Amino acid sequence: LLAIQTPNPETDLPPWVRVFGQRAGLDFVAERSISEEVRTALIEDQPRRGRMVRRVPFFLRSYARELFALEGSVRYGQVVARERSYFLAALRKP
């Protein structure tokens, strides 16, 4: 199982993922976009993520806010605006 995050609003698995899989000698069994599920989870999970960031030392909080994709961070904005895509792919040895 492979989870892929792309900084582009793509609806299909990026071609470079297939190339890497084929070079590794793997066959793709299944793939699907999970962008909407990630978006929904990110929005609904903001309170818990905020509590986690409050436990981080003050001087590291700006980094933690971005890492945890809290509201106001670049990553949060990209996910909510559908500018970032997420995929799952299942691969296997032939």
PDB file of N, CA, C and O in Angstrom:
ATOM      1  N   LEU A   1       0.854  -1.167   0.000  1.00  0.00           N
ATOM      2  CA  LEU A   1       0.000   0.000   0.000  1.00  0.00           C
ATOM      3  C   LEU A   1       0.899   1.228   0.000  1.00  0.00           C
ATOM      4  O   LEU A   1       1.865   1.303   0.759  1.00  0.00           O
ATOM      5  N   LEU A   2       0.579   2.166  -0.837  1.00  0.00           N
ATOM      6  CA  LEU A   2       1.377   3.370  -0.997  1.00  0.00           C
ATOM      7  C   LEU A   2       0.464   4.581  -0.877  1.00  0.00           C
ATOM      8  O   LEU A   2      -0.547   4.664  -1.574  1.00  0.00           O
ATOM      9  N   ALA A   3       0.810   5.519  -0.001  1.00  0.00           N
ATOM     10  CA  ALA A   3       0.052   6.768   0.137  1.00  0.00           C
ATOM     11  C   ALA A   3       0.866   7.869  -0.529  1.00  0.00           C
ATOM     12  O   ALA A   3       2.055   8.020  -0.248  1.00  0.00           O
ATOM     13  N   ILE A   4       0.242   8.627  -1.399  1.00  0.00           N
ATOM     14  CA  ILE A   4       0.940   9.644  -2.180  1.00  0.00           C
ATOM     15  C   ILE A   4       0.278  10.994  -1.967  1.00  0.00           C
ATOM     16  O   ILE A   4      -0.945  11.119  -2.018  1.00  0.00           O
ATOM     17  N   GLN A   5       1.100  11.993  -1.730  1.00  0.00           N
ATOM     18  CA  GLN A   5       0.619  13.366  -1.584  1.00  0.00           C
ATOM     19  C   GLN A   5       1.268  14.183  -2.688  1.00  0.00           C
ATOM     20  O   GLN A   5       2.486  14.139  -2.862  1.00  0.00           O
ATOM     21  N   THR A   6       0.470  14.922  -3.426  1.00  0.00           N
ATOM     22  CA  THR A   6       1.025  15.776  -4.479  1.00  0.00           C
ATOM     23  C   THR A   6       0.607  17.217  -4.229  1.00  0.00           C
ATOM     24  O   THR A   6      -0.515  17.465  -3.786  1.00  0.00           O
ATOM     25  N   PRO A   7       1.485  18.164  -4.504  1.00  0.00           N
ATOM     26  CA  PRO A   7       1.135  19.564  -4.303  1.00  0.00           C
ATOM     27  C   PRO A   7       0.328  20.142  -5.457  1.00  0.00           C
ATOM     28  O   PRO A   7       0.238  21.361  -5.598  1.00  0.00           O
ATOM     29  N   ASN A   8      -0.249  19.297  -6.269  1.00  0.00           N
ATOM     30  CA  ASN A   8      -1.017  19.744  -7.432  1.00  0.00           C
ATOM     31  C   ASN A   8      -2.443  19.216  -7.345  1.00  0.00           C
ATOM     32  O   ASN A   8      -2.669  18.147  -6.777  1.00  0.00           O
ATOM     33  N   PRO A   9      -3.405  19.945  -7.896  1.00  0.00           N
ATOM     34  CA  PRO A   9      -4.791  19.473  -7.879  1.00  0.00           C
ATOM     35  C   PRO A   9      -5.031  18.437  -8.974  1.00  0.00           C
ATOM     36  O   PRO A   9      -5.600  18.754 -10.019  1.00  0.00           O
ATOM     37  N   GLU A  10      -4.608  17.234  -8.741  1.00  0.00           N
ATOM     38  CA  GLU A  10      -4.735  16.177  -9.745  1.00  0.00           C
ATOM     39  C   GLU A  10      -5.908  15.280  -9.398  1.00  0.00           C
ATOM     40  O   GLU A  10      -6.239  15.098  -8.227  1.00  0.00           O
ATOM     41  N   THR A  11      -6.531  14.721 -10.421  1.00  0.00           N
ATOM     42  CA  THR A  11      -7.628  13.791 -10.194  1.00  0.00           C
ATOM     43  C   THR A  11      -7.199  12.355 -10.460  1.00  0.00           C
ATOM     44  O   THR A  11      -7.871  11.418 -10.028  1.00  0.00           O
ATOM     45  N   ASP A  12      -6.111  12.175 -11.152  1.00  0.00           N
ATOM     46  CA  ASP A  12      -5.579  10.839 -11.429  1.00  0.00           C
ATOM     47  C   ASP A  12      -4.207  10.701 -10.792  1.00  0.00           C
ATOM     48  O   ASP A  12      -3.515  11.689 -10.547  1.00  0.00           O
ATOM     49  N   LEU A  13      -3.832   9.469 -10.531  1.00  0.00           N
ATOM     50  CA  LEU A  13      -2.520   9.183  -9.968  1.00  0.00           C
ATOM     51  C   LEU A  13      -1.444   9.793 -10.862  1.00  0.00           C
ATOM     52  O   LEU A  13      -1.471   9.582 -12.074  1.00  0.00           O
ATOM     53  N   PRO A  14      -0.501  10.543 -10.299  1.00  0.00           N
ATOM     54  CA  PRO A  14       0.539  11.156 -11.126  1.00  0.00           C
ATOM     55  C   PRO A  14       1.343  10.102 -11.892  1.00  0.00           C
ATOM     56  O   PRO A  14       1.644   9.045 -11.338  1.00  0.00           O
ATOM     57  N   PRO A  15       1.694  10.367 -13.145  1.00  0.00           N
ATOM     58  CA  PRO A  15       2.409   9.396 -13.967  1.00  0.00           C
ATOM     59  C   PRO A  15       3.741   8.953 -13.370  1.00  0.00           C
ATOM     60  O   PRO A  15       4.144   7.806 -13.561  1.00  0.00           O
ATOM     61  N   TRP A  16       4.432   9.833 -12.653  1.00  0.00           N
ATOM     62  CA  TRP A  16       5.736   9.467 -12.101  1.00  0.00           C
ATOM     63  C   TRP A  16       5.625   8.335 -11.091  1.00  0.00           C
ATOM     64  O   TRP A  16       6.590   7.599 -10.886  1.00  0.00           O
ATOM     65  N   VAL A  17       4.465   8.181 -10.454  1.00  0.00           N
ATOM     66  CA  VAL A  17       4.283   7.099  -9.486  1.00  0.00           C
ATOM     67  C   VAL A  17       4.301   5.757 -10.200  1.00  0.00           C
ATOM     68  O   VAL A  17       4.911   4.802  -9.720  1.00  0.00           O
ATOM     69  N   ARG A  18       3.639   5.685 -11.337  1.00  0.00           N
ATOM     70  CA  ARG A  18       3.644   4.446 -12.131  1.00  0.00           C
ATOM     71  C   ARG A  18       5.055   4.101 -12.599  1.00  0.00           C
ATOM     72  O   ARG A  18       5.470   2.943 -12.568  1.00  0.00           O
ATOM     73  N   VAL A  19       5.777   5.120 -13.030  1.00  0.00           N
ATOM     74  CA  VAL A  19       7.146   4.896 -13.511  1.00  0.00           C
ATOM     75  C   VAL A  19       8.005   4.304 -12.394  1.00  0.00           C
ATOM     76  O   VAL A  19       8.723   3.329 -12.614  1.00  0.00           O
ATOM     77  N   PHE A  20       7.931   4.895 -11.189  1.00  0.00           N
ATOM     78  CA  PHE A  20       8.716   4.369 -10.073  1.00  0.00           C
ATOM     79  C   PHE A  20       8.297   2.942  -9.726  1.00  0.00           C
ATOM     80  O   PHE A  20       9.145   2.094  -9.449  1.00  0.00           O
ATOM     81  N   GLY A  21       7.000   2.679  -9.741  1.00  0.00           N
ATOM     82  CA  GLY A  21       6.517   1.336  -9.447  1.00  0.00           C
ATOM     83  C   GLY A  21       7.017   0.320 -10.460  1.00  0.00           C
ATOM     84  O   GLY A  21       7.455  -0.771 -10.092  1.00  0.00           O
ATOM     85  N   GLN A  22       6.952   0.676 -11.728  1.00  0.00           N
ATOM     86  CA  GLN A  22       7.412  -0.224 -12.779  1.00  0.00           C
ATOM     87  C   GLN A  22       8.915  -0.448 -12.693  1.00  0.00           C
ATOM     88  O   GLN A  22       9.387  -1.568 -12.892  1.00  0.00           O
ATOM     89  N   ARG A  23       9.673   0.606 -12.398  1.00  0.00           N
ATOM     90  CA  ARG A  23      11.131   0.467 -12.259  1.00  0.00           C
ATOM     91  C   ARG A  23      11.489  -0.433 -11.082  1.00  0.00           C
ATOM     92  O   ARG A  23      12.526  -1.096 -11.089  1.00  0.00           O
ATOM     93  N   ALA A  24      10.623  -0.450 -10.074  1.00  0.00           N
ATOM     94  CA  ALA A  24      10.851  -1.309  -8.917  1.00  0.00           C
ATOM     95  C   ALA A  24      10.351  -2.729  -9.168  1.00  0.00           C
ATOM     96  O   ALA A  24      10.498  -3.604  -8.314  1.00  0.00           O
ATOM     97  N   GLY A  25       9.757  -2.958 -10.349  1.00  0.00           N
ATOM     98  CA  GLY A  25       9.268  -4.282 -10.694  1.00  0.00           C
ATOM     99  C   GLY A  25       7.930  -4.626 -10.061  1.00  0.00           C
ATOM    100  O   GLY A  25       7.643  -5.800  -9.825  1.00  0.00           O
ATOM    101  N   LEU A  26       7.121  -3.638  -9.788  1.00  0.00           N
ATOM    102  CA  LEU A  26       5.829  -3.861  -9.143  1.00  0.00           C
ATOM    103  C   LEU A  26       4.676  -3.598 -10.104  1.00  0.00           C
ATOM    104  O   LEU A  26       4.777  -2.754 -10.995  1.00  0.00           O
ATOM    105  N   ASP A  27       3.586  -4.326  -9.915  1.00  0.00           N
ATOM    106  CA  ASP A  27       2.361  -4.117 -10.687  1.00  0.00           C
ATOM    107  C   ASP A  27       1.362  -3.346  -9.831  1.00  0.00           C
ATOM    108  O   ASP A  27       1.270  -3.567  -8.623  1.00  0.00           O
ATOM    109  N   PHE A  28       0.619  -2.444 -10.459  1.00  0.00           N
ATOM    110  CA  PHE A  28      -0.426  -1.716  -9.753  1.00  0.00           C
ATOM    111  C   PHE A  28      -1.687  -2.573  -9.723  1.00  0.00           C
ATOM    112  O   PHE A  28      -2.176  -3.020 -10.761  1.00  0.00           O
ATOM    113  N   VAL A  29      -2.198  -2.790  -8.531  1.00  0.00           N
ATOM    114  CA  VAL A  29      -3.402  -3.592  -8.353  1.00  0.00           C
ATOM    115  C   VAL A  29      -4.630  -2.680  -8.314  1.00  0.00           C
ATOM    116  O   VAL A  29      -5.649  -2.964  -8.942  1.00  0.00           O
ATOM    117  N   ALA A  30      -4.515  -1.591  -7.571  1.00  0.00           N
ATOM    118  CA  ALA A  30      -5.636  -0.654  -7.437  1.00  0.00           C
ATOM    119  C   ALA A  30      -5.103   0.721  -7.065  1.00  0.00           C
ATOM    120  O   ALA A  30      -4.005   0.855  -6.524  1.00  0.00           O
ATOM    121  N   GLU A  31      -5.892   1.726  -7.361  1.00  0.00           N
ATOM    122  CA  GLU A  31      -5.534   3.090  -6.986  1.00  0.00           C
ATOM    123  C   GLU A  31      -6.823   3.889  -6.841  1.00  0.00           C
ATOM    124  O   GLU A  31      -7.825   3.607  -7.497  1.00  0.00           O
ATOM    125  N   ARG A  32      -6.776   4.887  -5.972  1.00  0.00           N
ATOM    126  CA  ARG A  32      -7.929   5.767  -5.839  1.00  0.00           C
ATOM    127  C   ARG A  32      -7.515   7.066  -5.161  1.00  0.00           C
ATOM    128  O   ARG A  32      -6.543   7.121  -4.408  1.00  0.00           O
ATOM    129  N   SER A  33      -8.275   8.093  -5.451  1.00  0.00           N
ATOM    130  CA  SER A  33      -8.052   9.393  -4.838  1.00  0.00           C
ATOM    131  C   SER A  33      -8.719   9.408  -3.465  1.00  0.00           C
ATOM    132  O   SER A  33      -9.859   8.969  -3.314  1.00  0.00           O
ATOM    133  N   ILE A  34      -7.998   9.915  -2.470  1.00  0.00           N
ATOM    134  CA  ILE A  34      -8.579  10.064  -1.133  1.00  0.00           C
ATOM    135  C   ILE A  34      -8.565  11.538  -0.713  1.00  0.00           C
ATOM    136  O   ILE A  34      -8.641  11.854   0.474  1.00  0.00           O
ATOM    137  N   SER A  35      -8.469  12.421  -1.687  1.00  0.00           N
ATOM    138  CA  SER A  35      -8.358  13.858  -1.408  1.00  0.00           C
ATOM    139  C   SER A  35      -9.538  14.392  -0.603  1.00  0.00           C
ATOM    140  O   SER A  35      -9.339  15.158   0.340  1.00  0.00           O
ATOM    141  N   GLU A  36     -10.749  14.005  -0.953  1.00  0.00           N
ATOM    142  CA  GLU A  36     -11.922  14.511  -0.228  1.00  0.00           C
ATOM    143  C   GLU A  36     -11.961  13.978   1.200  1.00  0.00           C
ATOM    144  O   GLU A  36     -12.342  14.703   2.119  1.00  0.00           O
ATOM    145  N   GLU A  37     -11.571  12.721   1.396  1.00  0.00           N
ATOM    146  CA  GLU A  37     -11.533  12.162   2.747  1.00  0.00           C
ATOM    147  C   GLU A  37     -10.498  12.886   3.600  1.00  0.00           C
ATOM    148  O   GLU A  37     -10.744  13.177   4.770  1.00  0.00           O
ATOM    149  N   VAL A  38      -9.334  13.178   3.009  1.00  0.00           N
ATOM    150  CA  VAL A  38      -8.287  13.913   3.726  1.00  0.00           C
ATOM    151  C   VAL A  38      -8.779  15.309   4.073  1.00  0.00           C
ATOM    152  O   VAL A  38      -8.567  15.782   5.189  1.00  0.00           O
ATOM    153  N   ARG A  39      -9.425  15.964   3.136  1.00  0.00           N
ATOM    154  CA  ARG A  39      -9.942  17.322   3.364  1.00  0.00           C
ATOM    155  C   ARG A  39     -10.941  17.336   4.517  1.00  0.00           C
ATOM    156  O   ARG A  39     -10.844  18.168   5.418  1.00  0.00           O
ATOM    157  N   THR A  40     -11.890  16.421   4.487  1.00  0.00           N
ATOM    158  CA  THR A  40     -12.897  16.342   5.538  1.00  0.00           C
ATOM    159  C   THR A  40     -12.261  16.055   6.893  1.00  0.00           C
ATOM    160  O   THR A  40     -12.594  16.701   7.886  1.00  0.00           O
ATOM    161  N   ALA A  41     -11.351  15.092   6.937  1.00  0.00           N
ATOM    162  CA  ALA A  41     -10.688  14.737   8.191  1.00  0.00           C
ATOM    163  C   ALA A  41      -9.863  15.898   8.728  1.00  0.00           C
ATOM    164  O   ALA A  41      -9.850  16.150   9.933  1.00  0.00           O
ATOM    165  N   LEU A  42      -9.182  16.597   7.847  1.00  0.00           N
ATOM    166  CA  LEU A  42      -8.356  17.727   8.272  1.00  0.00           C
ATOM    167  C   LEU A  42      -9.210  18.812   8.918  1.00  0.00           C
ATOM    168  O   LEU A  42      -8.837  19.360   9.955  1.00  0.00           O
ATOM    169  N   ILE A  43     -10.339  19.120   8.320  1.00  0.00           N
ATOM    170  CA  ILE A  43     -11.228  20.146   8.864  1.00  0.00           C
ATOM    171  C   ILE A  43     -11.822  19.700  10.204  1.00  0.00           C
ATOM    172  O   ILE A  43     -11.857  20.476  11.159  1.00  0.00           O
ATOM    173  N   GLU A  44     -12.282  18.460  10.270  1.00  0.00           N
ATOM    174  CA  GLU A  44     -12.938  17.971  11.487  1.00  0.00           C
ATOM    175  C   GLU A  44     -11.957  17.756  12.639  1.00  0.00           C
ATOM    176  O   GLU A  44     -12.355  17.792  13.803  1.00  0.00           O
ATOM    177  N   ASP A  45     -10.681  17.533  12.326  1.00  0.00           N
ATOM    178  CA  ASP A  45      -9.681  17.202  13.349  1.00  0.00           C
ATOM    179  C   ASP A  45      -8.931  18.428  13.871  1.00  0.00           C
ATOM    180  O   ASP A  45      -7.991  18.281  14.652  1.00  0.00           O
ATOM    181  N   GLN A  46      -9.324  19.623  13.460  1.00  0.00           N
ATOM    182  CA  GLN A  46      -8.612  20.834  13.877  1.00  0.00           C
ATOM    183  C   GLN A  46      -8.535  21.014  15.399  1.00  0.00           C
ATOM    184  O   GLN A  46      -7.468  21.368  15.902  1.00  0.00           O
ATOM    185  N   PRO A  47      -9.617  20.787  16.151  1.00  0.00           N
ATOM    186  CA  PRO A  47      -9.512  20.984  17.608  1.00  0.00           C
ATOM    187  C   PRO A  47      -8.438  20.095  18.252  1.00  0.00           C
ATOM    188  O   PRO A  47      -7.668  20.566  19.089  1.00  0.00           O
ATOM    189  N   ARG A  48      -8.385  18.838  17.876  1.00  0.00           N
ATOM    190  CA  ARG A  48      -7.393  17.922  18.455  1.00  0.00           C
ATOM    191  C   ARG A  48      -5.981  18.332  18.057  1.00  0.00           C
ATOM    192  O   ARG A  48      -5.072  18.322  18.887  1.00  0.00           O
ATOM    193  N   ARG A  49      -5.797  18.688  16.805  1.00  0.00           N
ATOM    194  CA  ARG A  49      -4.480  19.109  16.344  1.00  0.00           C
ATOM    195  C   ARG A  49      -4.030  20.387  17.058  1.00  0.00           C
ATOM    196  O   ARG A  49      -2.857  20.536  17.400  1.00  0.00           O
ATOM    197  N   GLY A  50      -4.967  21.296  17.276  1.00  0.00           N
ATOM    198  CA  GLY A  50      -4.638  22.518  17.995  1.00  0.00           C
ATOM    199  C   GLY A  50      -4.172  22.239  19.416  1.00  0.00           C
ATOM    200  O   GLY A  50      -3.235  22.870  19.905  1.00  0.00           O
ATOM    201  N   ARG A  51      -4.830  21.290  20.075  1.00  0.00           N
ATOM    202  CA  ARG A  51      -4.412  20.921  21.439  1.00  0.00           C
ATOM    203  C   ARG A  51      -3.009  20.326  21.428  1.00  0.00           C
ATOM    204  O   ARG A  51      -2.224  20.578  22.342  1.00  0.00           O
ATOM    205  N   MET A  52      -2.690  19.549  20.416  1.00  0.00           N
ATOM    206  CA  MET A  52      -1.353  18.956  20.317  1.00  0.00           C
ATOM    207  C   MET A  52      -0.287  20.034  20.125  1.00  0.00           C
ATOM    208  O   MET A  52       0.782  19.966  20.733  1.00  0.00           O
ATOM    209  N   VAL A  53      -0.570  21.011  19.296  1.00  0.00           N
ATOM    210  CA  VAL A  53       0.404  22.075  19.034  1.00  0.00           C
ATOM    211  C   VAL A  53       0.627  22.915  20.283  1.00  0.00           C
ATOM    212  O   VAL A  53       1.738  23.400  20.500  1.00  0.00           O
ATOM    213  N   ARG A  54      -0.388  23.099  21.102  1.00  0.00           N
ATOM    214  CA  ARG A  54      -0.211  23.887  22.333  1.00  0.00           C
ATOM    215  C   ARG A  54       0.759  23.228  23.302  1.00  0.00           C
ATOM    216  O   ARG A  54       1.261  23.885  24.214  1.00  0.00           O
ATOM    217  N   ARG A  55       1.028  21.943  23.119  1.00  0.00           N
ATOM    218  CA  ARG A  55       1.981  21.236  23.977  1.00  0.00           C
ATOM    219  C   ARG A  55       3.415  21.336  23.467  1.00  0.00           C
ATOM    220  O   ARG A  55       4.353  20.924  24.150  1.00  0.00           O
ATOM    221  N   VAL A  56       3.580  21.882  22.270  1.00  0.00           N
ATOM    222  CA  VAL A  56       4.907  22.047  21.661  1.00  0.00           C
ATOM    223  C   VAL A  56       5.551  23.306  22.254  1.00  0.00           C
ATOM    224  O   VAL A  56       4.855  24.292  22.499  1.00  0.00           O
ATOM    225  N   PRO A  57       6.876  23.286  22.489  1.00  0.00           N
ATOM    226  CA  PRO A  57       7.537  24.497  22.995  1.00  0.00           C
ATOM    227  C   PRO A  57       7.231  25.704  22.110  1.00  0.00           C
ATOM    228  O   PRO A  57       7.151  25.597  20.886  1.00  0.00           O
ATOM    229  N   PHE A  58       7.064  26.838  22.755  1.00  0.00           N
ATOM    230  CA  PHE A  58       6.641  28.063  22.078  1.00  0.00           C
ATOM    231  C   PHE A  58       7.458  28.373  20.826  1.00  0.00           C
ATOM    232  O   PHE A  58       6.891  28.728  19.793  1.00  0.00           O
ATOM    233  N   PHE A  59       8.782  28.243  20.905  1.00  0.00           N
ATOM    234  CA  PHE A  59       9.638  28.621  19.776  1.00  0.00           C
ATOM    235  C   PHE A  59       9.521  27.676  18.587  1.00  0.00           C
ATOM    236  O   PHE A  59      10.040  27.979  17.513  1.00  0.00           O
ATOM    237  N   LEU A  60       8.853  26.539  18.753  1.00  0.00           N
ATOM    238  CA  LEU A  60       8.665  25.588  17.651  1.00  0.00           C
ATOM    239  C   LEU A  60       7.230  25.559  17.126  1.00  0.00           C
ATOM    240  O   LEU A  60       6.929  24.821  16.189  1.00  0.00           O
ATOM    241  N   ARG A  61       6.364  26.340  17.711  1.00  0.00           N
ATOM    242  CA  ARG A  61       4.947  26.255  17.361  1.00  0.00           C
ATOM    243  C   ARG A  61       4.640  26.643  15.922  1.00  0.00           C
ATOM    244  O   ARG A  61       3.746  26.056  15.312  1.00  0.00           O
ATOM    245  N   SER A  62       5.345  27.602  15.370  1.00  0.00           N
ATOM    246  CA  SER A  62       5.060  27.972  13.977  1.00  0.00           C
ATOM    247  C   SER A  62       5.353  26.799  13.048  1.00  0.00           C
ATOM    248  O   SER A  62       4.628  26.578  12.079  1.00  0.00           O
ATOM    249  N   TYR A  63       6.405  26.052  13.337  1.00  0.00           N
ATOM    250  CA  TYR A  63       6.721  24.862  12.533  1.00  0.00           C
ATOM    251  C   TYR A  63       5.674  23.774  12.761  1.00  0.00           C
ATOM    252  O   TYR A  63       5.255  23.095  11.823  1.00  0.00           O
ATOM    253  N   ALA A  64       5.261  23.619  14.008  1.00  0.00           N
ATOM    254  CA  ALA A  64       4.264  22.598  14.337  1.00  0.00           C
ATOM    255  C   ALA A  64       2.917  22.921  13.688  1.00  0.00           C
ATOM    256  O   ALA A  64       2.222  22.021  13.218  1.00  0.00           O
ATOM    257  N   ARG A  65       2.550  24.203  13.662  1.00  0.00           N
ATOM    258  CA  ARG A  65       1.280  24.592  13.024  1.00  0.00           C
ATOM    259  C   ARG A  65       1.269  24.180  11.555  1.00  0.00           C
ATOM    260  O   ARG A  65       0.249  23.717  11.043  1.00  0.00           O
ATOM    261  N   GLU A  66       2.396  24.349  10.883  1.00  0.00           N
ATOM    262  CA  GLU A  66       2.482  23.959   9.475  1.00  0.00           C
ATOM    263  C   GLU A  66       2.504  22.435   9.345  1.00  0.00           C
ATOM    264  O   GLU A  66       1.825  21.874   8.484  1.00  0.00           O
ATOM    265  N   LEU A  67       3.275  21.772  10.189  1.00  0.00           N
ATOM    266  CA  LEU A  67       3.368  20.315  10.154  1.00  0.00           C
ATOM    267  C   LEU A  67       2.011  19.658  10.387  1.00  0.00           C
ATOM    268  O   LEU A  67       1.662  18.686   9.717  1.00  0.00           O
ATOM    269  N   PHE A  68       1.252  20.191  11.338  1.00  0.00           N
ATOM    270  CA  PHE A  68      -0.060  19.635  11.663  1.00  0.00           C
ATOM    271  C   PHE A  68      -1.176  20.212  10.790  1.00  0.00           C
ATOM    272  O   PHE A  68      -2.346  19.873  10.969  1.00  0.00           O
ATOM    273  N   ALA A  69      -0.816  21.074   9.857  1.00  0.00           N
ATOM    274  CA  ALA A  69      -1.765  21.686   8.919  1.00  0.00           C
ATOM    275  C   ALA A  69      -2.932  22.338   9.641  1.00  0.00           C
ATOM    276  O   ALA A  69      -4.097  22.084   9.335  1.00  0.00           O
ATOM    277  N   LEU A  70      -2.593  23.189  10.610  1.00  0.00           N
ATOM    278  CA  LEU A  70      -3.642  23.914  11.329  1.00  0.00           C
ATOM    279  C   LEU A  70      -4.192  25.036  10.467  1.00  0.00           C
ATOM    280  O   LEU A  70      -3.532  25.523   9.549  1.00  0.00           O
ATOM    281  N   GLU A  71      -5.420  25.436  10.786  1.00  0.00           N
ATOM    282  CA  GLU A  71      -6.053  26.541  10.065  1.00  0.00           C
ATOM    283  C   GLU A  71      -5.128  27.756  10.077  1.00  0.00           C
ATOM    284  O   GLU A  71      -4.610  28.150  11.122  1.00  0.00           O
ATOM    285  N   GLY A  72      -4.934  28.336   8.906  1.00  0.00           N
ATOM    286  CA  GLY A  72      -4.022  29.463   8.766  1.00  0.00           C
ATOM    287  C   GLY A  72      -2.674  29.065   8.177  1.00  0.00           C
ATOM    288  O   GLY A  72      -1.916  29.929   7.737  1.00  0.00           O
ATOM    289  N   SER A  73      -2.364  27.774   8.163  1.00  0.00           N
ATOM    290  CA  SER A  73      -1.100  27.315   7.583  1.00  0.00           C
ATOM    291  C   SER A  73      -1.243  27.178   6.067  1.00  0.00           C
ATOM    292  O   SER A  73      -2.350  27.093   5.537  1.00  0.00           O
ATOM    293  N   VAL A  74      -0.113  27.158   5.393  1.00  0.00           N
ATOM    294  CA  VAL A  74      -0.119  27.022   3.933  1.00  0.00           C
ATOM    295  C   VAL A  74      -0.755  25.693   3.532  1.00  0.00           C
ATOM    296  O   VAL A  74      -1.608  25.655   2.645  1.00  0.00           O
ATOM    297  N   ARG A  75      -0.348  24.614   4.176  1.00  0.00           N
ATOM    298  CA  ARG A  75      -0.868  23.287   3.828  1.00  0.00           C
ATOM    299  C   ARG A  75      -2.380  23.209   4.037  1.00  0.00           C
ATOM    300  O   ARG A  75      -3.095  22.668   3.193  1.00  0.00           O
ATOM    301  N   TYR A  76      -2.865  23.742   5.143  1.00  0.00           N
ATOM    302  CA  TYR A  76      -4.306  23.738   5.395  1.00  0.00           C
ATOM    303  C   TYR A  76      -5.031  24.464   4.265  1.00  0.00           C
ATOM    304  O   TYR A  76      -6.026  23.967   3.737  1.00  0.00           O
ATOM    305  N   GLY A  77      -4.535  25.621   3.905  1.00  0.00           N
ATOM    306  CA  GLY A  77      -5.155  26.395   2.829  1.00  0.00           C
ATOM    307  C   GLY A  77      -5.173  25.645   1.513  1.00  0.00           C
ATOM    308  O   GLY A  77      -6.157  25.701   0.776  1.00  0.00           O
ATOM    309  N   GLN A  78      -4.078  24.935   1.209  1.00  0.00           N
ATOM    310  CA  GLN A  78      -4.004  24.174  -0.038  1.00  0.00           C
ATOM    311  C   GLN A  78      -4.997  23.017  -0.050  1.00  0.00           C
ATOM    312  O   GLN A  78      -5.644  22.760  -1.065  1.00  0.00           O
ATOM    313  N   VAL A  79      -5.115  22.326   1.071  1.00  0.00           N
ATOM    314  CA  VAL A  79      -6.030  21.181   1.129  1.00  0.00           C
ATOM    315  C   VAL A  79      -7.474  21.660   1.027  1.00  0.00           C
ATOM    316  O   VAL A  79      -8.259  21.101   0.261  1.00  0.00           O
ATOM    317  N   VAL A  80      -7.825  22.682   1.787  1.00  0.00           N
ATOM    318  CA  VAL A  80      -9.205  23.182   1.778  1.00  0.00           C
ATOM    319  C   VAL A  80      -9.573  23.745   0.403  1.00  0.00           C
ATOM    320  O   VAL A  80     -10.711  23.595  -0.041  1.00  0.00           O
ATOM    321  N   ALA A  81      -8.625  24.387  -0.266  1.00  0.00           N
ATOM    322  CA  ALA A  81      -8.878  24.952  -1.598  1.00  0.00           C
ATOM    323  C   ALA A  81      -8.740  23.906  -2.710  1.00  0.00           C
ATOM    324  O   ALA A  81      -8.856  24.229  -3.893  1.00  0.00           O
ATOM    325  N   ARG A  82      -8.495  22.665  -2.323  1.00  0.00           N
ATOM    326  CA  ARG A  82      -8.331  21.552  -3.276  1.00  0.00           C
ATOM    327  C   ARG A  82      -7.144  21.776  -4.225  1.00  0.00           C
ATOM    328  O   ARG A  82      -7.217  21.440  -5.407  1.00  0.00           O
ATOM    329  N   GLU A  83      -6.066  22.339  -3.703  1.00  0.00           N
ATOM    330  CA  GLU A  83      -4.847  22.544  -4.480  1.00  0.00           C
ATOM    331  C   GLU A  83      -3.815  21.454  -4.207  1.00  0.00           C
ATOM    332  O   GLU A  83      -2.732  21.475  -4.792  1.00  0.00           O
ATOM    333  N   ARG A  84      -4.127  20.519  -3.346  1.00  0.00           N
ATOM    334  CA  ARG A  84      -3.222  19.421  -2.989  1.00  0.00           C
ATOM    335  C   ARG A  84      -4.019  18.131  -3.106  1.00  0.00           C
ATOM    336  O   ARG A  84      -5.182  18.085  -2.706  1.00  0.00           O
ATOM    337  N   SER A  85      -3.412  17.090  -3.646  1.00  0.00           N
ATOM    338  CA  SER A  85      -4.121  15.824  -3.883  1.00  0.00           C
ATOM    339  C   SER A  85      -3.476  14.689  -3.104  1.00  0.00           C
ATOM    340  O   SER A  85      -2.276  14.702  -2.831  1.00  0.00           O
ATOM    341  N   TYR A  86      -4.299  13.705  -2.751  1.00  0.00           N
ATOM    342  CA  TYR A  86      -3.843  12.535  -2.012  1.00  0.00           C
ATOM    343  C   TYR A  86      -4.391  11.283  -2.694  1.00  0.00           C
ATOM    344  O   TYR A  86      -5.543  11.247  -3.125  1.00  0.00           O
ATOM    345  N   PHE A  87      -3.547  10.261  -2.781  1.00  0.00           N
ATOM    346  CA  PHE A  87      -3.927   9.009  -3.430  1.00  0.00           C
ATOM    347  C   PHE A  87      -3.455   7.818  -2.627  1.00  0.00           C
ATOM    348  O   PHE A  87      -2.483   7.902  -1.876  1.00  0.00           O
ATOM    349  N   LEU A  88      -4.157   6.705  -2.792  1.00  0.00           N
ATOM    350  CA  LEU A  88      -3.712   5.416  -2.287  1.00  0.00           C
ATOM    351  C   LEU A  88      -3.509   4.516  -3.489  1.00  0.00           C
ATOM    352  O   LEU A  88      -4.284   4.549  -4.445  1.00  0.00           O
ATOM    353  N   ALA A  89      -2.465   3.718  -3.432  1.00  0.00           N
ATOM    354  CA  ALA A  89      -2.206   2.763  -4.505  1.00  0.00           C
ATOM    355  C   ALA A  89      -1.756   1.446  -3.881  1.00  0.00           C
ATOM    356  O   ALA A  89      -0.957   1.433  -2.945  1.00  0.00           O
ATOM    357  N   ALA A  90      -2.268   0.356  -4.400  1.00  0.00           N
ATOM    358  CA  ALA A  90      -1.837  -0.970  -3.967  1.00  0.00           C
ATOM    359  C   ALA A  90      -0.970  -1.555  -5.071  1.00  0.00           C
ATOM    360  O   ALA A  90      -1.362  -1.597  -6.237  1.00  0.00           O
ATOM    361  N   LEU A  91       0.209  -2.004  -4.680  1.00  0.00           N
ATOM    362  CA  LEU A  91       1.159  -2.589  -5.633  1.00  0.00           C
ATOM    363  C   LEU A  91       1.539  -3.978  -5.153  1.00  0.00           C
ATOM    364  O   LEU A  91       1.427  -4.285  -3.966  1.00  0.00           O
ATOM    365  N   ARG A  92       1.989  -4.814  -6.075  1.00  0.00           N
ATOM    366  CA  ARG A  92       2.448  -6.153  -5.696  1.00  0.00           C
ATOM    367  C   ARG A  92       3.538  -6.626  -6.642  1.00  0.00           C
ATOM    368  O   ARG A  92       3.692  -6.126  -7.757  1.00  0.00           O
ATOM    369  N   LYS A  93       4.278  -7.594  -6.164  1.00  0.00           N
ATOM    370  CA  LYS A  93       5.280  -8.213  -7.032  1.00  0.00           C
ATOM    371  C   LYS A  93       4.568  -9.078  -8.051  1.00  0.00           C
ATOM    372  O   LYS A  93       3.585  -9.738  -7.716  1.00  0.00           O
ATOM    373  N   PRO A  94       5.043  -9.091  -9.292  1.00  0.00           N
ATOM    374  CA  PRO A  94       4.378  -9.922 -10.319  1.00  0.00           C
ATOM    375  C   PRO A  94       4.570 -11.412 -10.059  1.00  0.00           C
ATOM    376  O   PRO A  94       4.078 -12.241 -10.825  1.00  0.00           O
TER     377      PRO A  94
END
